[in-house]
Amino acid sequence: MPYQSIADLPEALVQGYDEMQRRAFLDAYNRAYEKYSHDEATALASAHQAAQKARKKPEEYRKGTMAKNRAMHQPH
């Protein structure tokens, strides 16, 4: 099921992630959950990958660069 806020994320899933990574996890999980017909395993994998990327490039996430890039690569 999609999560409404960071507070809704189960601690076991996001343990060790900082606030920025948790936001990346939430955003990626919800997008993947919808995109892949509610496949929770795929959504979780996508979310963890996004959180790891947010750790590696925090300045991009902070500035919203990742969101802008994602929007540019969406099919119209």
Order of alpha helices (4+ residues) and beta strands (2+ residues): alpha-alpha-alpha-alpha-alpha
